[in-house]
């Protein structure tokens, strides 16, 4: 069972981060073309589960970088994920 988790977790995590990155790009595109947008709450929820993609999306698309909530929460989410990975990794 552990082998399956160790195999699937990185794949799922990569997909979540890719989706997070893509949603920041989609929202930036929609902002430029004045269309219906993804809510800030929705972007933050996605950032909670895929913070690396969110941070990269913020920087790449220059989107939500001036909003204080995003400026501090998204890097905090990255820090929490790094802490959790280090804390849960088996010791060799």
N, C-alpha and C positions, 0 to 999 in steps of 0.2 A: 504493500500500500504506500509506504514512504517513497518508493521509487517512482510511482505514478505522480505523487505530489511534487517531488523534486523535478520531474520532467515537465509537468503541465504548468506549474506556477510561473516560470519565466515566460512561457508562451502567452499565458493569459495576461500577465503583467505588461508585456510588450504591446499586446493588442489594446489594453486600456490606455496606455500612454500614447499610442498612435492615434487612438480615437480622440483623446484629449487635445493633442496637437492639431488634429484636423478640425475639431470644433472651434478652436480659437481662430483658425484660418477662415472657416466658413463665416463666423460671426464678423470678422474684419471685412470680408467681402460684402456681406450684407450691410454693414455699416456704411461702406463706401457707396453702395448702390441704393441706399435708403429703403431697404426692404425690411420685412419682419425679422427681428433679431432674437438671438438666444438670450434668455434672461441671465442676469448676473448671478443669481442664485444657482441656476443650472450649470453655469460655467464653474462656479466654486465647488459644486458637488462633484462634477467630473474631475476637477483639480484634486479633490480629496483622494480619489481612487487612482488617478494617473498624474501625479504632480510633476514628474520629470517632463512629460510631454506638454503639460500646461506651461511650465516655465520656459521650455524651448519655444513653444508657440507664442508666448507673450513677447519674447525677445525677437524671434524671427519675423513675426507679423507686426511688431510694434503695436500691440493691442493690449489695452488695460494696464499699461505700464505706469500710468500716472495716477491710477485709482489707488488710494491708500489701502483699502481692503485687500486688493489683489497684490499690491506691492509687498505686503507683509505676510499674508496668509499662504500664498503659493510657495514661497521659500520655506515657510514653517512646515508646510505639508511635506516638502522634500526632506527636510531635516527629520521629521517624524518617521518617514519611510526608511531613511538610512538607519536611524536608531533601531527600528523594528527588525530590519534585516540583520544588523550586527547582533542584536540581542537574541534572535531566534536561530542564528546559524549554529550548527553543531560544532563543538570544539574538537579540533583534530588532536 
